[in-house]
Amino acid sequence: MLDSHSHAVHQAEAAHRCQYGADHSGQHVALAQSQDYPAATSTAWWTRWPVPHTQGYEIKVIEECPASGVDSNDDALFLHPIHHPGGHWW
């Protein structure tokens, strides 16, 4: 499903690893797919699952965190969803 989107950026993966730090609260989250459009807009699909992992995965479109590390990172991206736990690092 996620590989077939036009303008897809990533190869969709069957296994996911949480992108948050080890001691976070709430659900686990991993970027599943994103699309970059010619008009400098994008869509990000995130895979979420509960802690403990007692239910299945959920795929949901969530806005990306607007934090930018222009001075610290060549592409300046911080790939977490908006309202993520913890701070920002590059």
Beta strands, then each sheet from edge to edge (+ up, - down):
strand 1: 28-36
strand 2: 42-49
strand 3: 58-61
sheet 1: 1+ 2- 3+
end
